[in-house]
Structure formats: C-alpha cells, structure tokens
C-alpha cells in the first residue's frame, strides 16, 4: 500500500511536469511574516541564480547548497557561507531540472517551509518572496494546508481540490498590481508549501483542471467552512451579495460531526453591555433585557429583530469571537450561556458535511452540487481566457 501511494505521488508529479497544458501562477509566500534574513537551500534538482537579471555563479546550485539573503537598507545582501556575493534588489532562483524544490528557513518564521519550482525575491520596503509554480502543484499544497488531518478519503480531497482550484482561478488578479497573483494568507487560501501527502496528490490529480462554474460558465466563488450546524447560510445574509449558487440548504450531513455543537458562557452584564453600547440606553429596560437574555434559533437567523432594531447575528459572532452565528441564548443567574451549532460563516461547502457524504457513498459531483446550487463541473480549459 505504501508503495502504491508513493507511485501515485510520483505519477502525479511526472504528469504535471510533462502535461501539454500547464498554467503557472505567482504566489507570494511568507506574506504574514516580517522576514529580514532567510536561508534558501536547494532540496532537489538544481537552480540557476540570477541577480538583477545577471547570472552570478558559473554552475547551478545543487542539493544541499544554500545561500543567505539579508534585507538591509531596502536591498538584499546575498552571501554564500561567509562570502559576500553582492547586494541586489532582485534575485531569482530558477529550477533547471524536473523535480526542483527548495526550502526557506528564518528566525522570523515558525518553521522551515519547502516549496517547488521557482523563487523570486524582490527588495521593496521589505523582502517579497514569490513562488512561481504550476497550478496543480499549488492546489495540492493548498489542500494539504487547509484540510490535512480532517479526512483520509481521496474523494474528499478531490472536492477540496476542485473548490481550491476554482477559487484560485477566480481570483488570479487579486494582487496583480503587486506583481503576483495570490498570497499565502487565508484570505487568498492558506498555502504552506509542497504537498507531501500521497492521497492529497492523488485527489488533486484525479480532479485535474476541474473547476466549478455557474449556468453562464463563469467561475463561482467557492466559499467553504468547517461545519454548517445543520443548515448552510445564504451569501446575501453574510456578504450582502445575492448569487444563485450560494443559497441556504438544510444540511443533515453536518449533524453530529466534531464541530457540530459548541457552547460558550459570558458574564450577564458583559452580554447586556454589548446591546447597550451598540444600540442605546433603552436596553437597560427589563423588557428588552429579558428579550436579549433569552433567544432561540430553531433555524439560522441572519437578522435578530429586537424592538425597532435589526441586529445581524454575524456582528454578535464577531464581537464575542464565536464559532458561528447560529446560536441560542439561555441565562442562569449572572451568566449567559450560548448554545451554538456549526463552525464558520456557514456559506457554501461544509467540509465535515462533505466528509460524511463521502462515507455514505456520494461522489464528488453529487456533493458539490448539493452545497453549491445550479452549478456544473468543467475543465478550466473550456473557459474563454484559459484556453
């Protein structure tokens, strides 16, 4: 079995490398860190190094060779061991073989990161690290970063790969003015480098180039979350944008999963102060206090109507850092108890619900069409602009 998984991993990398159609993207990595010194080490393959567009070494860098980059006075000092190579504002590491990987390590980041293919480092007000990589390898890395450990089912990894690939292609221009397509933070999708899990690689390969489109063949916004609490949310209630594929659906598949139920206790006066400070002194009245101290959501309610006020439940979620906006309120003595359902904004795909559907025998397309309404799965090469 282990040999089979390793073979699938090798096959995936081989096919992606040699496929006739390959889309490369630029992803800013280490975007959430203030890195002023980094060690770039070749893990496999070989790398040509260009500094300010000039080759600085006669021979390409081989495995285990490393360079140190230090940010100083808005420029980059490049060193090999104790030797200063030069000071530059633009450095490229260009992979020259078939399986090129490199690692980045620094006192400023939480752990060493390993990436595939190419790296560009630019000096601006800080060092900017850009990983130029094949789309499918990037997608596999995103899936590992987003959902590793949540499932062992290849079918679920296919689902997440399709959602992640769609999100990537729909947002390719998000950071274009900065010189790259996406960053590695969660608002673009978490990306921590090379995928090392064979089943995720297999799921990505089996869904190769698949994306989700609406009835007009336009890429959709593939919102996803951990658990819907038994009912997904309409996008209009969260983001004030009505789209035909992000509609609320009853989701019994998420019931009973790890993140289905949650509870939180809050001091009674702290709870009341939220309403007083946000909506006025009238919430000092016993009648309104009784109402906000006892509240039930039998189904998701985006807007809680109290007196003449419309209170978005997502605002309460954000203020008290709740797992979801799907909660009921119970008060005992001086404590408010919130009994909640679900984890996340509730829009689109419920990951735990999808995992449950896979175990029940539903296939990838069935599951995507359950959580995203009125959609189809096609190859992105069928979309104008991606031929």
Secondary structure, 3 states (H helix, E strand, C coil): CHHHHHHHHHHHHHHHHHCCCCCEEEEEECCCCCCCEEEEEEEECEEEEEECCEECCCCCEECCCEEEEEEECCEEEEEECCEEEEEECEEEEEECCCCCEEEEECCCCCCCEEEECEEEEEECCCEEEEEEEEHHHHHHHHHHHHHCCCCCCHHHHHHHHHHHHHHHHHCCCCCHHHCCCEECCCCCCCCCCCCCCHHHHHHHHHCCCEEEECCCCCECCCCEECECCCECECHHHHHCCCCCCCCCCECHHHCCCCCCEEEEEEEHHHHHHHHHHHHCHHHHCHHHHHHHCCECCCCCCCEEEECCEEEEHHHHHHHHCCCCCCEEEEEECCEEEEEEECECCCECEEHHHHHHHHHCCCCHHHHHHHHCCCCEEEEHHHCCCCC
